[in-house]
Structure formats: C-alpha cells, structure tokens
Amino acid sequence: MQKLAIVGGGVSGLSLAYYLQNDYEITVFEKENWGGKAYTQKIDNYLMEEGVNGFLSNSPKTLELCEEIGIKPIKANENAKKRFIFDDKLIEIPTKPLDFIKSDIMSFNGKLRLLKEFFVKPKCEEESVEEFATRRLGKEFTQKMMVPMLAGIYASTPSKTSMSAAFPKLKKIECEYGSLFKGMIKLKRGGQPTGELHSFEYGMSQFIEQLKSKTKANFVNEEIKDISQLNGFDKVVLAVPSYEAAKILKRYEKLSKLLRQIDYNPVAIVGFDYEEIKPIGFGILSIKEKSLGILMDKYIFPNRNGIRVMVGGARYPNIKNLSEDKIIEIAKKDVEKMTNAKNPKFSWIKMHKNAIPNYSLGHQKLIEEIFDEAKKIDIILAGNAYKGVSFNDCIKNSFELAKELKNEKIVN
Ligand SMILES: Cc1cc2nc3c(=O)[nH]c(=O)nc-3n(C[C@H](O)[C@H](O)[C@H](O)COP(=O)(O)OP(=O)(O)OC[C@H]3O[C@@H](n4cnc5c(N)ncnc54)[C@H](O)[C@@H]3O)c2cc1C
C-alpha cells in the first residue's frame, strides 16, 4: 500500500483520511487540536464552540458521513427560525414575502427597488458581492441585508468578497435565467437557506472524536514545518490553512507566494452567560458594530448554556492587536447595546488571528494558478481556503478529492 501523509487534522484532513483509509497507509499530522476550527471547549456546565456552530442539512455528504460513522446529529429547535438584525434597533428577519413587505427592515423605496431586479440585465463576469447586489437589488438591500450576511458567513464585507467564489449558485442563476427572482420562481426556491441547522449533543468535537475512532490511520501530534519532513511518503496532502501551506512549501517560491495571496480575516469568539437575555432565537447580526453578531447557542441546542459573540472580521481587523480583556469589553458593550443584557455571570474568549479565508476578487483564478503549480510538484491541497468555507463544503470536497485519489469518476 502507498503511504499517504495528510497534514492538518481539521474536518477536511480527517474526513479525507476516513474516505481513503482502505486505499492508503495514512498518517495524519496535527499541530494543535484535532478538529481545528471544529473544536468544543467544556468549561463548568458550558459548551463553547471555538469555531463551527453547526451545519445545514442540505448537503447529503455530511449526513451520510454521520450515518456511516454512527453519530446522530441533532436538529436546532424551533427558536432557530427566529433571526434578527441590529440596525440601531432589533428587527426580526421576515421569512415570508408578505411579512417582508410589512416589516420595517427596509424603506418603502428600498422594497420597491427590489422589483426592478426582474429587468436588470445579467452580467456574467467577475465582480464583488457589493457590485452584484447593488446592481441587481439596490444599495439599501446591500447595506441592510448583504453587510450582515457577509459578516455572519465569511466575517467579511460585500466589497471585499467575490460573488462567484462566495455565492456561485446565485451567480449561476443570474446567468442562466437572466434574473435571480425569475430563476428562483422557476426553481421553486425562496431566499431562505434550504436546509435545517444541525449540530451534535455535546458539540462539534463529539463528531471529530467519532470520526477519528472510525478511521484507520496513525494520528500524530506534530507540526510540519517543511515539506522535507515528509520525504518518506508516496503522496502528500496539505489540509492546512493556505498561509501554513505557504510556510511548509517555502522552497517553492512561486507557489508559496501565490498561497500567501489568500487573505484571512481575524475573529474573536467571546462567550457569555446572563441571568436573562432576549431575544430568544438563533441570534443577531449587526450592520456596523465591531461585534459582527451574537449567537444565542443556549436557546437552540442542548448543553450549551451560554451565548457567543463574533468580534472583528474584515469590518474591524484591528481586533487582532487588542488584549483579551479589551475584546471582552467591546463584546460586553455591544451585547448591552443590542439586547440590554448587563453584567454577564460567565465570560470566555478564543482569538483566531486568521479565522476564515477571504474569497477576494479573482479568487477562482488564483486557485486555478495555485492548483496548477501544486500539481507540478505533486502536492495536493485541501481545506477551506480554496473551494468553499463551510463545514459541509469541507466534507464534500474531501469526498471528491478521495474519489480522484482512488482514480474513480467524480459523481456530483
Ligand atoms: C469562528 C468560526 C466559526 C465558524 N462557524 C461555522 C459554522 O457555524 N458553520 C460552518 O459550516 N462553518 C463554520 N466555520 C467554517 C468552518 O469552521 C471551517 O471552514 C472548517 O472547519 C475548516 O476546516 P479545515 O479542516 O479546512 O481547516 P482547519 O479547521 O483550520 O484545520 C486545519 C488544521 O491544520 C492544523 N495545522 C495547521 N498548520 C499545521 C502544520 N504546519 N502542521 C500540522 N498541523 C497543522 C491546524 O492546527 C488545524 O487543526 C467557522 C469558522 C470559524 C473560524
């Protein structure tokens, strides 16, 4: 059997090892925590997720993997359907078209502008989310809806994000149907996410531990600093953030330089608990605060018992230079502003200086160049820096990579 080294024990590296366990003799190297950004801390009676909160049930590969390894995901309760935006006041995000028309989430003129979408010509070329959304749906929609959405998913801003890299399905609908609304009517799709939020009873680490226990591989806690450490292997997969891959591959100057072009946004996760905090729901996304949003974990999943605040992102990158105490102060003030809750009885923080890759303008072209260069030296790249940041994307991409490595046809 050929020897395969997988560097990076996050969900990308571990699911790849699982899918290939019968085809290679595998060693997985991890420098910190197994699970990477999918890691749960238990402090007293609180479960605090350092990163991933959960995943949507609209990606069959994740659910199939759960079944194969014998773990049952739990569905977020009904509270998760209530989502809020903070725009100087709390506004519940309407889920039905009629509620949207009645809500004060946007002005009358802003809502009227949405109707023009049917008649805006498609533009099938690279552009930012800001350009796309303003062109198709108007400035107010971009400001009130896309700014919080980009903060919540990518910790980024519409102007810094490539539409085709971050929302490839929407860009495709525009090009195929000439309009988003026309396409959604034909496809019988609304603007809401198509899956339901799931996690695990004891957090994301429960899934990671189960996945490891069902995978035949050598799990080694070691940092790989240079590719020469892996000389004894037939194949190498780097399932690490792209800036880490750049360090490991520093002797390949061109590839290393390309990898360093992928920017990462910093995010601090601050956990709190209060005697009383409202609203009861999934959480709140903000439009201009340094805290991008609040996740009301305790209202949607069992055992969590606290809430978490995401601070920083591309909106406030200076977060990475502040002390933990200062960041907790910022988060505390923002929670008070958005919910009126004061004096938390518990607080906790996890700083990710490089939390999430930013899919900037030209991302897809850059990825093509990176993959071409990597192929020349027979190195395989995996992980969330390239073709999707969600937990679901990571599993689906590892499944497809495993098929390629087994020389099987990729089935979409
Ligand atoms: C704060 C936050 C919240 C998120 N929330 C969600 C969410 O709710 N839902 C969702 O779908 N997605 C979410 N995401 C995105 C999702 O977590 C990630 O995209 C996914 O977990 C990334 O997995 P990965 O294996 O590709 O990378 P990582 O999890 O980053 O794993 C890479 C691993 O490689 C290790 N490593 C790095 N360098 C080396 C080296 N030199 N040698 C050995 N090991 C090394 C690291 O320690 C790490 O464990 C969130 C991300 C963050 C940061």
The ligand as a MOL file (V3000), in Angstrom:
LIG
                    3D

  0  0  0     0  0            999 V3000
M  V30 BEGIN CTAB
M  V30 COUNTS 53 58 0 0 0
M  V30 BEGIN ATOM
M  V30 1 C -15.1870 31.3020 14.2160 0
M  V30 2 C -15.6460 30.3980 13.1140 0
M  V30 3 C -16.9600 29.9880 13.0710 0
M  V30 4 C -17.3940 29.1350 12.0290 0
M  V30 5 N -18.6840 28.7160 12.0310 0
M  V30 6 C -19.1000 27.8640 11.0660 0
M  V30 7 C -20.4190 27.3410 11.0930 0
M  V30 8 O -21.1910 27.5960 12.0010 0
M  V30 9 N -20.7930 26.5090 10.0740 0
M  V30 10 C -19.9530 26.1610 9.0610 0
M  V30 11 O -20.3640 25.4300 8.1480 0
M  V30 12 N -18.6680 26.6170 9.0470 0
M  V30 13 C -18.2360 27.4570 10.0100 0
M  V30 14 N -16.9420 27.9100 10.0010 0
M  V30 15 C -16.0540 27.4760 8.9300 0
M  V30 16 C -15.5110 26.0760 9.2300 0
M  V30 17 O -15.2340 26.0110 10.5600 0
M  V30 18 C -14.2090 25.8150 8.5840 0
M  V30 19 O -14.2530 26.1420 7.2420 0
M  V30 20 C -13.7730 24.3380 8.6840 0
M  V30 21 O -13.9500 23.8390 9.9850 0
M  V30 22 C -12.3360 24.3140 8.2400 0
M  V30 23 O -11.8380 23.0130 8.3050 0
M  V30 24 P -10.3970 22.6710 7.6880 0
M  V30 25 O -10.0940 21.2980 8.0880 0
M  V30 26 O -10.3890 23.0020 6.2360 0
M  V30 27 O -9.3900 23.7090 8.3790 0
M  V30 28 P -8.9920 23.8500 9.9170 0
M  V30 29 O -10.1400 23.5600 10.7890 0
M  V30 30 O -8.3360 25.1820 10.0190 0
M  V30 31 O -7.9250 22.6840 10.1240 0
M  V30 32 C -6.5910 22.7940 9.7420 0
M  V30 33 C -5.7610 22.0810 10.8000 0
M  V30 34 O -4.4110 22.0690 10.3850 0
M  V30 35 C -3.5990 22.2210 11.5460 0
M  V30 36 N -2.2950 22.7120 11.0940 0
M  V30 37 C -2.0080 23.9420 10.5880 0
M  V30 38 N -0.7040 24.0060 10.2640 0
M  V30 39 C -0.1580 22.8140 10.5660 0
M  V30 40 C 1.1670 22.2880 10.4560 0
M  V30 41 N 2.1640 23.0250 9.9680 0
M  V30 42 N 1.3970 21.0050 10.8620 0
M  V30 43 C 0.3690 20.2420 11.3660 0
M  V30 44 N -0.8950 20.7160 11.5060 0
M  V30 45 C -1.1560 21.9790 11.1020 0
M  V30 46 C -4.3840 23.2120 12.3830 0
M  V30 47 O -3.9830 23.1580 13.7350 0
M  V30 48 C -5.8050 22.7490 12.1580 0
M  V30 49 O -6.2270 21.8170 13.1260 0
M  V30 50 C -16.4770 28.7260 11.0460 0
M  V30 51 C -15.1380 29.1260 11.1130 0
M  V30 52 C -14.7170 29.9390 12.1570 0
M  V30 53 C -13.2740 30.3330 12.2320 0
M  V30 END ATOM
M  V30 BEGIN BOND
M  V30 1 1 1 2
M  V30 2 1 2 3
M  V30 3 2 2 52
M  V30 4 2 3 4
M  V30 5 1 4 5
M  V30 6 1 4 50
M  V30 7 2 5 6
M  V30 8 1 6 7
M  V30 9 1 6 13
M  V30 10 2 7 8
M  V30 11 1 7 9
M  V30 12 1 9 10
M  V30 13 2 10 11
M  V30 14 1 10 12
M  V30 15 2 12 13
M  V30 16 1 13 14
M  V30 17 1 14 15
M  V30 18 1 14 50
M  V30 19 1 15 16
M  V30 20 1 16 17
M  V30 21 1 16 18
M  V30 22 1 18 19
M  V30 23 1 18 20
M  V30 24 1 20 21
M  V30 25 1 20 22
M  V30 26 1 22 23
M  V30 27 1 23 24
M  V30 28 2 24 25
M  V30 29 1 24 26
M  V30 30 1 24 27
M  V30 31 1 27 28
M  V30 32 2 28 29
M  V30 33 1 28 30
M  V30 34 1 28 31
M  V30 35 1 31 32
M  V30 36 1 32 33
M  V30 37 1 33 34
M  V30 38 1 33 48
M  V30 39 1 34 35
M  V30 40 1 35 36
M  V30 41 1 35 46
M  V30 42 1 36 37
M  V30 43 1 36 45
M  V30 44 2 37 38
M  V30 45 1 38 39
M  V30 46 1 39 40
M  V30 47 2 39 45
M  V30 48 1 40 41
M  V30 49 2 40 42
M  V30 50 1 42 43
M  V30 51 2 43 44
M  V30 52 1 44 45
M  V30 53 1 46 47
M  V30 54 1 46 48
M  V30 55 1 48 49
M  V30 56 2 50 51
M  V30 57 1 51 52
M  V30 58 1 52 53
M  V30 END BOND
M  V30 END CTAB
M  END
